[in-house]
Amino acid sequence: MKSNTARILLECNFRCPFCFAAWHDDKAGPTDGEGRNLPPGKDWFRLIQRMREKGYERLAISGGEPTMHPDIVPLIKRAKQLGFRSIELQTNGSLLTEKNARRLAYAGVTDALVSLHSHHESVFDKITVTEGVFHAVVQGIQHLINLGINVMVSHVIIKYNVADLVDFVRYCHTNLPGIREILFFSMQPEARGAKNMHLWPPLPLVRTHLRPALDECVRLGVGFRMDSQVGFPMCFVGGHEHRVDLVDVTQPHETFGEDLSSFRVIERKKVKLPHCADCFFESACYGFWEDYFTLFGTDGVVPVPHDVRLATLFPHLASPGDAHKPPLLPVRRKGQVTVLPEDVVTNLPLPWKEGRRQILAKD
């Protein structure tokens, strides 16, 4: 299903240090006449109608925190009237009282992606820069589940929570048994995330903790998803390759439709390493964030060897010279390399100040 996102405001009552949508920290976005960074509701009514006319069937309503928007319920009702097959609310869950959750469900929300970046209240408070909100978020998730909404939990892996991934899966199994799946994401070097790159977990540490967490999901029957666009490359999911969605990367038009601008913005910031040429998934991967390699080096990226199991699961990737295999969409700007040269790799990571200066100059 072709999908599009209506980011209906930029304001948020959380201040997560890795937020890739916090563009308004540096420059003012459109306001409602009272200084608030939210486009007028009437514009969004028109824009979501235009999305539907272009053939989009899945609509994600996001922010900032979209439940703060005064027209959130009428917007969802309108989206339902327009015939969107899926209306997904992307929220931090803090305002999902039972009454509010019911209003959103009755308006037409079919799916919800709720951020929950730690199951430890103290860590949750530290990440979201809030106090006393954790239990409201957990209750909000439960309210949505009780109303029959397909709930997914968003979990961005950073330095503060990477060692707790297995326990987080167990927490969700015990306390949120009705969720459809956990979505594991990586930090992105965008907006507020670009200012807080020190929170990136070392990739060797991700390799240590992510796979056991995925194993635990399978053992407990907890659904999970991690696409290779905003998650981690396939070389981090050993044994779970068949559960990772490659469509966003290999067939972006299927997800994003005609407008691939957001897809390109993400993927052009990634780069491969020389030894990625030996990986089974080389032709279905853009690599990892170049800024991460600049600051932290390239340890942790290990090519996935070719074997019979993977060739059976992904026959279209099994033959490197297959002329029928569609190439990855070009995303890097002119002059940008797609693979870091060996002489560059050997000099990474750069000293922090030098690396940050280089990254800021590039952006």
PLY file of the C-alpha trace (Angstrom):
ply
format ascii 1.0
element vertex 363
property float x
property float y
property float z
element edge 362
property int vertex1
property int vertex2
end_header
0.00 0.00 0.00
1.34 3.41 -0.97
1.70 5.55 2.16
2.21 9.20 2.97
2.75 11.15 6.17
0.92 14.24 7.35
3.24 15.86 9.89
0.53 18.16 11.16
2.61 20.09 13.68
6.16 20.30 15.00
5.42 21.04 18.64
5.86 18.25 21.16
5.52 17.93 24.92
8.56 15.61 24.97
12.12 16.63 24.13
13.82 13.42 23.04
17.45 14.27 22.19
17.45 12.16 19.01
14.25 13.54 17.45
14.72 13.77 13.68
11.55 15.87 13.28
12.57 18.73 15.59
13.48 21.07 12.74
11.87 23.98 14.58
14.73 24.01 17.11
16.78 25.97 14.57
14.26 27.73 12.39
10.65 28.68 12.62
8.15 26.58 10.76
4.69 27.72 9.66
2.66 29.03 12.58
-1.00 29.34 13.42
-0.85 33.08 14.06
-0.08 32.65 17.75
3.53 31.61 17.31
2.88 27.88 17.49
4.55 25.68 14.91
1.51 24.04 13.41
0.10 24.51 9.93
-3.54 25.64 9.88
-5.97 22.75 10.04
-7.72 23.82 6.84
-4.45 23.29 4.94
-4.20 19.73 6.18
-7.77 18.95 5.21
-6.85 20.02 1.69
-3.50 18.23 1.68
-4.79 14.87 2.86
-7.49 15.06 0.19
-4.77 15.66 -2.38
-2.84 12.65 -1.03
-5.89 10.46 -1.48
-6.48 11.78 -5.00
-2.91 10.75 -5.86
-3.69 7.18 -4.90
-2.26 6.94 -1.39
-4.12 4.33 0.64
-2.26 4.54 3.92
-1.99 7.78 5.89
0.30 8.34 8.86
-0.60 11.32 11.03
2.50 12.46 12.84
4.31 15.40 14.39
5.75 16.63 16.75
2.97 15.28 18.91
-0.15 15.17 16.71
-2.58 14.71 19.60
-1.77 18.31 20.59
-3.29 19.57 17.33
-6.74 21.13 17.91
-8.11 19.55 14.71
-6.76 16.05 15.22
-10.18 14.37 15.53
-11.80 16.18 12.56
-8.71 15.45 10.46
-8.94 11.74 11.20
-12.68 11.73 10.47
-11.99 13.41 7.14
-9.28 10.89 6.29
-11.73 8.08 6.99
-14.36 9.73 4.76
-11.79 10.02 1.97
-11.34 6.25 2.02
-7.85 5.71 3.38
-7.58 2.00 4.12
-5.15 2.60 6.98
-4.96 5.65 9.24
-1.96 5.44 11.53
-1.44 7.75 14.49
2.22 8.29 15.41
2.29 9.52 19.00
4.21 9.54 22.26
1.03 8.38 23.99
1.17 10.89 26.82
-2.29 12.35 26.13
-4.07 9.07 25.45
-6.53 9.03 28.31
-9.30 6.49 27.93
-11.64 9.24 26.69
-9.16 10.61 24.17
-8.24 7.16 22.90
-11.92 6.37 22.37
-12.48 9.62 20.43
-9.52 8.84 18.16
-10.64 5.26 17.60
-14.20 6.26 16.77
-12.89 8.98 14.44
-11.13 6.34 12.35
-7.65 5.50 13.65
-6.83 1.94 12.60
-3.20 1.73 13.66
-0.95 3.48 16.16
2.81 3.75 16.48
3.57 4.72 20.07
7.04 5.70 21.24
8.35 3.80 24.25
12.11 4.08 24.46
12.60 2.44 27.83
10.66 0.31 30.28
12.59 1.84 33.20
10.80 4.97 34.36
14.02 6.78 35.28
15.57 6.09 31.86
12.29 7.01 30.14
12.29 10.34 32.00
15.92 10.97 31.01
15.28 10.25 27.34
12.02 12.18 27.01
13.01 14.99 29.41
9.76 14.50 31.30
8.72 13.47 34.79
5.74 11.45 35.91
4.49 10.61 32.40
5.72 7.02 31.96
2.65 5.28 33.41
0.29 7.50 31.41
2.03 6.35 28.22
1.78 2.68 29.18
-1.90 3.12 30.06
-2.46 4.97 26.79
-1.05 2.03 24.85
-3.38 -0.30 26.73
-6.38 1.93 26.01
-5.66 1.72 22.27
-5.27 -2.06 22.45
-8.58 -2.38 24.30
-10.27 -0.40 21.52
-9.07 -2.83 18.87
-6.43 -0.60 17.32
-3.32 -2.28 15.91
-0.59 -0.93 18.18
3.10 -0.91 17.36
5.74 0.24 19.82
8.57 2.41 18.52
11.91 1.82 20.25
14.90 3.94 19.18
18.12 2.25 20.23
20.57 4.65 21.88
23.36 4.50 24.42
20.90 4.69 27.32
18.84 1.61 26.41
20.93 -0.66 24.18
21.95 -2.98 27.02
18.29 -3.46 28.06
16.86 -4.68 24.75
16.12 -8.24 25.89
14.48 -7.02 29.10
12.45 -4.50 27.09
11.05 -7.33 24.97
10.14 -9.24 28.13
8.48 -6.13 29.58
6.32 -5.71 26.47
5.38 -9.40 26.55
4.27 -9.18 30.17
2.79 -5.69 30.38
1.63 -4.97 26.82
0.59 -8.38 25.50
-1.79 -6.98 22.91
0.72 -5.01 20.84
1.20 -6.11 17.25
4.95 -5.58 17.17
7.99 -3.68 18.36
9.74 -1.53 15.78
13.46 -1.20 16.45
14.99 1.98 15.03
18.44 3.52 14.90
19.18 7.17 15.62
19.23 9.41 12.57
21.70 12.29 12.12
18.87 14.75 11.55
17.60 17.79 13.47
18.06 17.22 17.22
19.72 13.87 16.55
22.52 15.66 14.68
23.28 17.67 17.82
23.43 14.64 20.10
25.49 12.11 18.19
27.23 11.15 21.42
24.06 9.14 22.17
24.69 6.76 19.29
25.34 3.29 20.74
28.57 1.68 19.49
27.71 -0.75 16.70
29.61 -3.61 18.37
27.32 -3.11 21.38
24.25 -3.13 19.12
25.52 -6.38 17.60
25.86 -7.84 21.10
22.34 -6.96 22.28
20.05 -6.69 19.24
20.13 -10.26 18.00
19.36 -11.75 21.46
16.43 -9.32 21.68
15.10 -10.56 18.34
15.63 -14.15 19.52
13.59 -13.32 22.62
10.81 -11.84 20.49
10.55 -15.13 18.61
10.72 -17.19 21.79
7.94 -15.20 23.48
5.82 -14.66 20.39
6.29 -10.89 20.41
6.03 -9.43 16.92
8.84 -7.22 15.74
9.88 -5.31 12.67
13.05 -3.60 11.59
13.40 -2.38 8.06
16.89 -1.72 6.78
16.14 1.92 6.03
15.66 3.39 9.49
16.78 0.38 11.51
20.13 -1.35 11.21
21.68 -3.12 8.22
20.96 -6.79 7.58
24.35 -7.77 9.00
22.96 -7.07 12.49
20.03 -9.49 12.44
21.71 -12.87 11.93
19.10 -15.62 11.68
16.19 -13.18 11.35
16.81 -11.91 7.83
13.47 -13.26 6.62
11.68 -11.09 9.18
13.23 -7.81 8.01
11.39 -5.69 5.47
13.58 -4.86 2.46
10.82 -3.35 0.32
11.38 0.21 1.54
14.95 0.01 0.24
14.67 -2.16 -2.86
11.26 -0.96 -4.09
10.73 2.49 -2.55
7.96 3.40 -5.00
5.81 0.66 -3.46
5.89 2.48 -0.12
6.50 6.13 -0.93
4.70 6.45 -4.25
5.96 8.99 -6.77
7.53 11.39 -4.27
10.82 9.82 -3.13
12.29 12.99 -1.62
12.11 11.76 1.99
13.56 8.40 0.93
16.52 10.10 -0.73
17.10 12.42 2.24
17.57 9.39 4.48
19.55 7.11 2.20
21.98 9.71 0.85
23.41 10.08 4.34
24.53 6.44 4.33
27.65 4.84 2.93
29.08 1.35 2.60
32.48 0.04 3.61
34.91 -1.71 1.24
34.26 -5.16 2.72
30.50 -4.72 2.22
31.17 -5.95 -1.34
31.40 -9.48 0.12
27.97 -9.28 1.79
24.99 -11.28 0.53
22.82 -8.16 0.93
25.21 -5.78 -0.82
22.72 -5.10 -3.61
19.86 -4.41 -1.17
21.57 -2.07 1.29
22.82 1.50 1.30
25.07 0.90 4.30
24.95 2.88 7.53
25.16 6.53 8.52
28.39 8.10 7.26
28.42 10.49 10.22
28.49 7.53 12.61
31.56 6.08 10.89
33.25 9.49 11.02
32.83 9.78 14.78
32.95 6.18 15.98
34.75 4.13 13.34
33.64 1.10 11.38
33.82 -1.73 13.93
30.70 -3.86 14.11
29.87 -4.02 10.40
30.42 -7.65 9.37
29.43 -8.85 5.87
26.78 -11.56 5.75
28.27 -14.61 3.98
26.48 -16.21 1.04
24.80 -19.50 1.95
22.06 -21.84 0.76
19.52 -20.65 3.37
19.74 -17.03 2.27
19.79 -17.97 -1.40
16.52 -19.83 -0.84
14.94 -16.95 1.09
16.13 -14.23 -1.29
16.63 -15.82 -4.72
16.61 -12.40 -6.40
19.73 -11.47 -4.41
21.55 -14.77 -4.78
23.14 -14.08 -8.17
25.30 -10.93 -8.05
25.43 -10.72 -11.84
21.72 -11.19 -12.44
20.74 -8.71 -15.14
17.09 -8.87 -14.04
17.90 -7.66 -10.53
16.89 -3.98 -10.25
19.72 -1.70 -9.07
19.35 0.45 -5.99
17.97 3.88 -6.71
20.84 6.43 -6.90
20.57 8.78 -3.92
23.99 10.31 -3.28
24.77 13.76 -4.62
27.29 14.28 -7.40
30.80 13.82 -6.06
29.71 11.76 -3.06
31.07 8.23 -2.85
28.76 5.31 -2.10
31.61 3.25 -0.63
34.20 4.77 1.71
37.71 4.32 0.27
40.03 2.05 2.22
42.45 4.87 3.03
39.60 6.85 4.59
38.38 3.88 6.62
41.83 3.28 8.12
41.84 6.84 9.51
38.46 6.53 11.24
37.24 7.49 13.72
38.36 11.08 13.58
38.97 12.99 16.81
35.60 14.19 18.06
36.13 17.92 17.46
37.57 17.35 14.01
34.82 14.89 13.10
32.03 17.18 14.28
33.57 20.11 12.41
33.73 18.03 9.23
30.13 16.87 9.59
28.79 20.37 10.25
30.71 21.78 7.29
29.27 19.08 5.05
25.68 19.72 6.14
0 1
1 2
2 3
3 4
4 5
5 6
6 7
7 8
8 9
9 10
10 11
11 12
12 13
13 14
14 15
15 16
16 17
17 18
18 19
19 20
20 21
21 22
22 23
23 24
24 25
25 26
26 27
27 28
28 29
29 30
30 31
31 32
32 33
33 34
34 35
35 36
36 37
37 38
38 39
39 40
40 41
41 42
42 43
43 44
44 45
45 46
46 47
47 48
48 49
49 50
50 51
51 52
52 53
53 54
54 55
55 56
56 57
57 58
58 59
59 60
60 61
61 62
62 63
63 64
64 65
65 66
66 67
67 68
68 69
69 70
70 71
71 72
72 73
73 74
74 75
75 76
76 77
77 78
78 79
79 80
80 81
81 82
82 83
83 84
84 85
85 86
86 87
87 88
88 89
89 90
90 91
91 92
92 93
93 94
94 95
95 96
96 97
97 98
98 99
99 100
100 101
101 102
102 103
103 104
104 105
105 106
106 107
107 108
108 109
109 110
110 111
111 112
112 113
113 114
114 115
115 116
116 117
117 118
118 119
119 120
120 121
121 122
122 123
123 124
124 125
125 126
126 127
127 128
128 129
129 130
130 131
131 132
132 133
133 134
134 135
135 136
136 137
137 138
138 139
139 140
140 141
141 142
142 143
143 144
144 145
145 146
146 147
147 148
148 149
149 150
150 151
151 152
152 153
153 154
154 155
155 156
156 157
157 158
158 159
159 160
160 161
161 162
162 163
163 164
164 165
165 166
166 167
167 168
168 169
169 170
170 171
171 172
172 173
173 174
174 175
175 176
176 177
177 178
178 179
179 180
180 181
181 182
182 183
183 184
184 185
185 186
186 187
187 188
188 189
189 190
190 191
191 192
192 193
193 194
194 195
195 196
196 197
197 198
198 199
199 200
200 201
201 202
202 203
203 204
204 205
205 206
206 207
207 208
208 209
209 210
210 211
211 212
212 213
213 214
214 215
215 216
216 217
217 218
218 219
219 220
220 221
221 222
222 223
223 224
224 225
225 226
226 227
227 228
228 229
229 230
230 231
231 232
232 233
233 234
234 235
235 236
236 237
237 238
238 239
239 240
240 241
241 242
242 243
243 244
244 245
245 246
246 247
247 248
248 249
249 250
250 251
251 252
252 253
253 254
254 255
255 256
256 257
257 258
258 259
259 260
260 261
261 262
262 263
263 264
264 265
265 266
266 267
267 268
268 269
269 270
270 271
271 272
272 273
273 274
274 275
275 276
276 277
277 278
278 279
279 280
280 281
281 282
282 283
283 284
284 285
285 286
286 287
287 288
288 289
289 290
290 291
291 292
292 293
293 294
294 295
295 296
296 297
297 298
298 299
299 300
300 301
301 302
302 303
303 304
304 305
305 306
306 307
307 308
308 309
309 310
310 311
311 312
312 313
313 314
314 315
315 316
316 317
317 318
318 319
319 320
320 321
321 322
322 323
323 324
324 325
325 326
326 327
327 328
328 329
329 330
330 331
331 332
332 333
333 334
334 335
335 336
336 337
337 338
338 339
339 340
340 341
341 342
342 343
343 344
344 345
345 346
346 347
347 348
348 349
349 350
350 351
351 352
352 353
353 354
354 355
355 356
356 357
357 358
358 359
359 360
360 361
361 362
